[in-house]
Amino acid sequence: MKKRAVEKVRKQECVSPSASIALQQLALPMMMASEAVKKGLLSFVQQMGMLAFREMLEAEAAEIAGPKGRHAEDRTHHHWGTARTMLPFGGRHVVVERPRVRGRGKGGKEVELPSVATAKGMDPMPTHVAEQVVVGVSTRGYERSLDPIDESLQSRGESKSHVSRALIEKTTEKLAEFLDRKLDDVALAAMFIDGIEIGSHAVIVALGVTKDGTKVPLGVWCGSTENHVVTAALMQNLIERGLRVDAPVLFVIDGGKGIRKALTDVFGDRAVVQRCQVHKARNVRDHLPEERRAYVRRQMRDAYRSRSASTAKKLLLQVVSWLEANGEDAAAGSLREGLDETLTVLRLNLPATLCRTFATTNAIENLNGTLRRVIRNVKRWQGETMIQRWVALGIAEAQRGFRRVKGHGQMNVLLSALCPNPAAVGQESKVA
């Protein structure tokens, strides 16, 4: 008992207020010293780096114009003082004093040093700005997100207006890469199509899945609503860029009638449509009172998990009958509309993993989630071009985390189910 009492007293002494204050007083100077060392080391590295860069510039000038202060008969260039130049450094631009070299004679022109030309041609600031914006930094907060620089260096480019210009430059580049990219080499097996509302505009995004299960962003189109005209324009754009749809392709959509009509108009019988089961369950739920939602959701889930399309359809029609018997005509009509197309993956007899992959629009919903995260700091949209630029930036960010679809090792089953007689399709395509 005595030992326990002594240990208890010792523990109390360890966590006493006076001891805690003493520890804080001891830790604070250590933290301040650590921060000072960090800043000092960063400043030292920056100073040494700039010193080495200046020495490299002087060496290049001497190589072109010869050593300073020495006579040379065959000299073709001569030194011409120095000039202040803005060069990229740590996500901003810093002023660098560089030597100038000019050709001899009246017509002699200034020669740009190789390192200066390389630095200007590889300006990473637009890329750095885009990276910061993607992770949530606003254009106003960009300067605070950068590492501090040595006081001896003069910097520019951290202002909101300069950052905005750099961001526009980078997003314009991303948009051009995305919209101008040829699609001749995309061996398409399936396509997810969905819309997202941005700045009072409906943005239709197409995400392709190749025959080996690789996800490929194909295109984007803006319009006022998700109507068939906008979707048809997107599909035509994909075809103009070389996308081949010679055989049946599985299109996974959210159930919008405009998107469905556009697929029929553009691809005809080659469009095998799977309506998202999650969207269908959500639409039916919205027509129901709270007390009936759980039951209907459970019944629909069990139906969609059936092993065959016939069994699933039978169970869903039983739900329709139950809804009609209980006066829920709107919910019954919503479930009956497009019911067969929610069972396409079951009708194709796909393996369970592929069924889950292509039964919903989850793959493209994840991409849309990244888009919403990237654009969350934009307060005012200025037209479709700006929307498309930001969407291209968001898609590039989402593409970094892309993996092949779940069940990609069984994609041959999907291809065989879509086109059981590929030779006949090839002959038809050749005749056309």
C-alpha positions in Angstrom: 0.0 0.0 0.0 2.9 2.4 0.9 4.5 1.8 -2.5 1.2 2.6 -4.4 0.7 5.8 -2.4 4.3 6.9 -3.2 3.8 6.2 -6.9 0.5 8.1 -6.9 2.2 11.2 -5.3 5.0 11.0 -7.9 2.4 10.9 -10.8 0.6 13.9 -9.3 3.9 15.8 -9.1 4.6 15.0 -12.8 1.4 16.6 -14.0 1.2 19.5 -11.5 0.5 22.9 -13.0 3.9 24.3 -12.1 5.6 21.5 -13.9 3.4 21.9 -16.9 4.2 25.7 -17.1 7.9 24.9 -16.7 7.8 22.4 -19.6 6.0 25.0 -21.8 8.6 27.7 -21.0 11.3 25.2 -21.9 9.7 24.0 -25.1 8.8 27.5 -26.5 12.4 28.7 -27.0 13.3 25.3 -28.5 10.4 25.7 -31.0 11.5 29.3 -31.8 15.1 28.2 -32.3 14.0 25.4 -34.6 11.9 27.8 -36.7 14.8 30.3 -36.9 17.2 27.5 -38.0 14.7 26.4 -40.6 14.4 30.0 -42.0 18.2 30.5 -41.8 18.9 27.3 -43.6 16.3 28.1 -46.3 17.8 31.6 -46.7 21.3 30.1 -47.0 20.3 27.6 -49.6 18.6 30.3 -51.7 21.6 32.6 -51.5 24.0 29.8 -52.5 21.7 28.8 -55.3 21.4 32.3 -56.7 25.2 32.8 -56.3 25.9 29.6 -58.3 23.4 30.7 -61.0 25.0 34.1 -61.4 28.5 32.4 -61.7 27.0 30.1 -64.4 25.7 33.2 -66.3 29.1 34.9 -66.1 30.8 31.8 -67.3 28.4 31.6 -70.3 29.0 35.3 -71.1 32.8 34.7 -70.9 32.5 31.7 -73.3 30.7 33.8 -75.9 32.6 37.1 -75.5 35.8 35.9 -74.0 37.2 36.8 -70.5 36.5 40.3 -69.3 39.4 42.9 -69.5 41.5 40.8 -71.9 42.3 41.7 -75.5 41.4 39.1 -78.2 41.9 39.7 -81.9 39.3 37.2 -83.0 36.6 38.4 -80.6 33.1 38.3 -82.3 31.1 39.5 -79.3 31.8 41.8 -76.3 30.5 42.4 -72.8 27.8 45.0 -72.5 27.2 45.6 -68.8 24.3 43.9 -66.9 20.5 43.9 -66.9 17.8 43.0 -64.5 15.7 40.0 -65.6 12.7 38.3 -64.1 13.2 34.5 -63.8 10.9 31.9 -62.2 11.9 30.8 -58.7 9.8 28.9 -56.1 6.4 29.6 -57.6 7.1 33.3 -58.2 9.5 35.5 -60.2 12.7 37.0 -58.8 14.9 39.7 -60.2 18.3 38.4 -61.4 21.2 40.6 -62.4 22.5 39.0 -65.6 25.5 39.9 -67.8 24.7 41.2 -71.3 26.6 40.2 -74.4 26.3 41.8 -77.9 27.8 41.2 -81.3 30.6 43.6 -82.5 29.9 46.4 -84.9 27.0 48.7 -85.5 24.6 45.9 -86.4 25.6 43.7 -83.4 22.6 42.4 -81.6 22.3 41.2 -78.0 22.8 37.5 -77.5 20.6 35.7 -74.9 22.5 33.5 -72.6 21.5 29.8 -72.8 20.6 29.4 -69.1 18.4 32.5 -69.3 16.6 31.2 -72.4 16.1 27.8 -70.7 14.7 29.3 -67.6 12.3 31.5 -69.5 11.2 28.6 -71.7 10.5 26.3 -68.7 8.5 28.8 -66.5 6.9 26.5 -63.9 4.8 29.3 -62.4 1.5 28.5 -64.3 2.0 24.8 -63.3 2.7 25.8 -59.7 -0.4 28.0 -59.6 -2.6 25.3 -61.0 -1.2 22.8 -58.5 -2.0 25.1 -55.6 -5.5 25.9 -56.9 -6.3 22.2 -57.3 -5.5 21.6 -53.6 -7.7 24.4 -52.5 -5.6 27.6 -52.5 -7.4 30.7 -53.7 -5.8 33.2 -56.0 -5.8 35.7 -53.1 -4.1 33.3 -50.8 -1.5 32.1 -53.2 1.3 34.3 -51.8 0.8 33.0 -48.3 1.1 29.4 -49.6 4.6 30.0 -51.0 7.9 29.4 -49.0 9.5 32.6 -47.9 12.5 33.9 -49.8 15.6 35.6 -48.7 15.2 39.4 -48.0 18.0 40.1 -50.5 15.9 38.8 -53.4 13.3 41.0 -55.1 10.2 39.0 -56.1 7.1 39.6 -58.2 4.2 37.6 -59.4 2.4 36.8 -56.2 -0.5 39.3 -56.7 -4.0 38.1 -57.4 -4.1 39.5 -60.9 -0.8 37.9 -61.9 -1.8 34.6 -60.4 -5.1 34.7 -62.2 -3.3 35.3 -65.5 -1.0 32.4 -64.8 -4.0 30.2 -64.0 -5.8 31.2 -67.2 -2.6 30.3 -69.2 -2.4 26.9 -67.6 -6.1 26.0 -67.9 -6.2 27.2 -71.5 -3.3 24.8 -72.2 -5.1 21.9 -70.4 -8.3 22.6 -72.3 -6.6 22.7 -75.7 -4.9 19.3 -74.9 -8.2 17.8 -73.8 -10.4 19.0 -76.7 -7.9 18.7 -79.5 -6.7 15.2 -78.6 -7.3 12.6 -81.3 -9.3 9.5 -80.3 -8.3 7.2 -83.1 -6.4 4.9 -80.8 -9.2 4.5 -78.2 -10.5 0.9 -78.4 -13.9 1.7 -76.8 -15.9 -0.9 -74.9 -18.1 1.2 -72.7 -18.9 4.8 -71.9 -20.2 6.6 -68.9 -22.1 9.8 -69.5 -23.3 12.2 -66.9 -23.9 15.9 -66.3 -22.9 18.4 -63.6 -24.2 21.9 -63.1 -21.6 24.6 -63.1 -22.5 28.3 -63.1 -26.1 27.9 -64.3 -24.7 25.7 -67.2 -25.2 22.0 -67.7 -21.8 20.3 -68.4 -22.0 16.9 -70.1 -18.9 14.7 -69.5 -18.0 11.5 -71.3 -15.7 8.9 -69.7 -14.7 6.0 -71.9 -13.6 2.5 -70.9 -11.3 0.7 -73.2 -11.3 -3.0 -74.0 -8.6 -3.6 -71.3 -10.6 -1.7 -68.6 -8.7 1.6 -68.8 -10.7 4.8 -68.0 -10.2 7.6 -70.6 -11.8 11.0 -70.4 -13.2 11.6 -73.9 -14.9 15.0 -74.0 -17.0 17.7 -72.4 -19.8 19.9 -73.7 -21.6 22.9 -72.2 -25.3 23.8 -72.6 -28.2 25.2 -70.7 -29.7 21.9 -69.8 -29.0 18.1 -70.2 -31.0 17.9 -73.4 -30.4 15.7 -76.4 -29.0 18.5 -78.5 -26.1 19.1 -76.1 -25.4 15.4 -75.7 -25.7 14.8 -79.5 -23.2 17.6 -80.1 -20.7 16.0 -77.7 -21.1 12.6 -79.4 -20.6 14.2 -82.8 -17.5 16.0 -81.5 -16.0 12.6 -80.3 -16.7 11.1 -83.7 -15.0 14.0 -85.5 -12.0 13.6 -83.3 -11.7 10.0 -84.5 -13.6 7.9 -82.0 -14.7 4.6 -83.6 -17.9 3.0 -82.7 -18.1 0.2 -85.2 -19.5 -2.4 -82.8 -22.0 -2.2 -80.0 -20.9 -0.2 -77.0 -22.3 -0.2 -73.5 -23.4 3.3 -72.5 -24.1 3.8 -68.8 -26.3 6.9 -68.1 -28.2 8.4 -65.2 -31.5 7.9 -66.9 -32.0 11.4 -68.5 -34.3 11.2 -71.5 -32.3 13.8 -73.4 -29.1 11.7 -73.1 -31.0 8.6 -74.1 -32.5 10.1 -77.2 -29.1 11.5 -78.3 -27.5 8.1 -78.1 -30.2 6.6 -80.3 -30.0 9.4 -82.8 -26.2 9.2 -83.1 -25.4 5.5 -82.7 -28.7 3.7 -83.3 -28.6 0.0 -82.4 -24.9 0.1 -81.5 -25.9 1.9 -78.3 -26.6 -0.7 -75.6 -27.9 1.4 -72.7 -27.6 0.7 -69.0 -29.5 3.1 -66.8 -28.0 3.7 -63.4 -29.7 1.6 -60.7 -28.8 4.1 -58.0 -30.4 7.0 -59.8 -33.5 4.9 -60.5 -33.8 4.0 -56.8 -33.3 7.6 -55.8 -36.0 8.8 -58.3 -38.5 6.3 -56.9 -37.6 7.3 -53.3 -38.3 11.0 -54.0 -41.9 10.1 -54.8 -42.5 8.3 -51.6 -43.3 9.4 -48.0 -40.6 8.8 -45.4 -42.2 5.7 -43.9 -42.2 3.7 -47.1 -38.8 4.5 -48.5 -36.8 1.9 -46.5 -39.0 -0.9 -47.6 -39.0 0.0 -51.3 -35.3 0.7 -51.3 -34.6 -2.8 -49.8 -36.9 -4.5 -52.3 -35.2 -2.8 -55.3 -31.8 -3.6 -53.9 -32.6 -7.3 -53.6 -34.1 -7.3 -57.1 -30.9 -5.7 -58.6 -28.8 -8.3 -56.9 -30.6 -11.2 -58.6 -28.6 -13.6 -60.7 -30.8 -13.2 -63.8 -32.6 -10.3 -65.5 -35.9 -12.3 -65.6 -35.9 -12.8 -61.8 -35.0 -9.1 -61.2 -37.7 -7.9 -63.5 -40.3 -10.2 -61.8 -39.3 -8.8 -58.4 -39.4 -5.2 -59.6 -42.8 -5.6 -61.1 -44.0 -6.9 -57.8 -42.8 -3.7 -56.2 -44.7 -1.7 -58.9 -47.9 -3.7 -58.0 -47.4 -3.0 -54.3 -46.9 0.7 -55.0 -50.0 0.9 -57.1 -52.0 -1.0 -54.6 -51.0 1.5 -51.9 -51.8 4.6 -54.0 -48.2 5.5 -54.9 -48.9 5.9 -58.6 -46.1 8.4 -59.2 -43.5 6.1 -57.6 -44.8 3.2 -59.6 -44.7 5.1 -62.8 -41.1 6.2 -62.1 -40.0 2.6 -61.4 -41.8 1.2 -64.5 -40.2 3.9 -66.8 -37.0 2.5 -68.3 -37.2 -0.6 -66.1 -35.7 -3.0 -68.7 -32.7 -0.7 -69.2 -31.7 -0.9 -65.6 -31.2 -4.6 -66.1 -29.0 -4.5 -69.1 -25.9 -5.8 -67.3 -27.9 -8.7 -66.0 -29.3 -9.5 -69.4 -25.7 -9.6 -70.7 -24.9 -12.2 -68.1 -21.8 -10.3 -66.9 -19.7 -11.5 -64.0 -20.8 -10.1 -60.6 -17.9 -7.7 -60.4 -18.5 -6.2 -63.9 -22.2 -6.0 -63.0 -21.4 -3.8 -60.1 -19.0 -1.7 -62.1 -21.4 -1.0 -65.0 -24.8 -1.0 -63.1 -24.3 2.5 -61.9 -22.6 5.8 -62.9 -20.3 5.7 -59.8 -17.2 5.8 -62.0 -18.0 9.1 -63.5 -19.6 10.4 -60.3 -16.2 10.1 -58.7 -14.8 12.2 -61.5 -17.6 14.8 -60.9 -16.7 14.8 -57.2 -13.2 15.9 -58.1 -14.6 18.6 -60.4 -16.7 20.0 -57.6 -13.7 20.0 -55.3 -11.5 21.8 -57.8 -14.1 24.5 -58.6 -15.3 25.1 -55.1 -13.4 28.4 -54.7 -14.8 30.0 -57.9 -17.4 32.6 -57.0 -18.3 34.1 -60.4 -18.4 32.3 -63.7 -17.8 34.2 -66.9 -19.1 32.2 -69.7 -18.7 28.7 -71.1 -15.0 29.0 -72.0 -14.1 29.7 -68.4 -16.2 26.7 -67.3 -14.6 24.4 -69.9 -11.1 25.5 -68.7 -11.8 24.7 -65.1 -13.4 21.4 -66.1 -10.3 20.5 -68.1 -8.2 21.3 -65.0 -10.4 19.2 -62.8 -10.4 16.2 -65.2 -6.6 16.4 -65.4 -6.5 16.2 -61.6 -9.0 13.3 -61.4 -7.0 11.4 -64.0 -4.1 11.2 -61.7 -6.0 8.8 -59.5 -7.6 6.7 -62.2 -7.3 3.0 -62.0 -8.7 0.4 -64.3 -12.3 -0.5 -63.7 -13.0 -3.3 -61.2 -13.3 -6.6 -63.0 -11.1 -5.4 -65.9 -9.6 -8.9 -66.2 -13.1 -10.1 -67.4 -13.6 -7.4 -70.0 -13.6 -10.1 -72.7 -16.9 -11.3 -71.3 -18.4 -7.9 -71.8 -17.1 -7.7 -75.4 -18.4 -11.1 -76.2 -21.8 -10.3 -74.8 -22.0 -7.0 -76.7 -20.9 -8.5 -79.9 -21.4 -12.3 -80.1 -20.5 -12.4 -83.8 -17.6 -9.9 -84.4 -17.0 -11.1 -87.9 -20.5 -10.1 -89.0 -20.0 -6.6 -87.4 -16.7 -6.2 -89.3 -18.4 -7.0 -92.6 -21.2 -4.6 -91.9 -18.8 -1.9 -91.0 -16.8 -2.5 -94.2 -19.9 -2.4 -96.4 -21.0 0.9 -94.7 
